[in-house]
């Protein structure tokens, strides 16, 4: 798993460097901001939205679901765009990272809460070979 983590870490840094070089947009500070710790816990998007707006948890879930749907539409549109300034390998990597995130979080915080279901998904997707 350490090798997988370092490969992912290096790939993200390489992508961020290429993005800065080619488009002048520095993404690393945004990634660090998204991963800030508060009281030993990573703030969740649902909690952040509830805190910012004072809405209920149900309303926050609906809002985040709409954001996810809109982002999928934009990503698919960008992926299909042939005259995009982004390279095809970058598009593949970005889309695959989003797929992994969707798999991990589509039914809640399956990363922060250890349960057998999440462990089984990770084992099936990343560790065990496909026959």
PyMOL commands that set and color helices and strands:
alter all, ss='L'
color gray80, all
select helices_A, chain A and resi 2-23+28-34+45-53+57-80+88-105+116-127
alter helices_A, ss='H'
color red, helices_A
select strands_A, chain A and resi 37-38+41-42
alter strands_A, ss='S'
color yellow, strands_A
deselect
rebuild
show_as cartoon
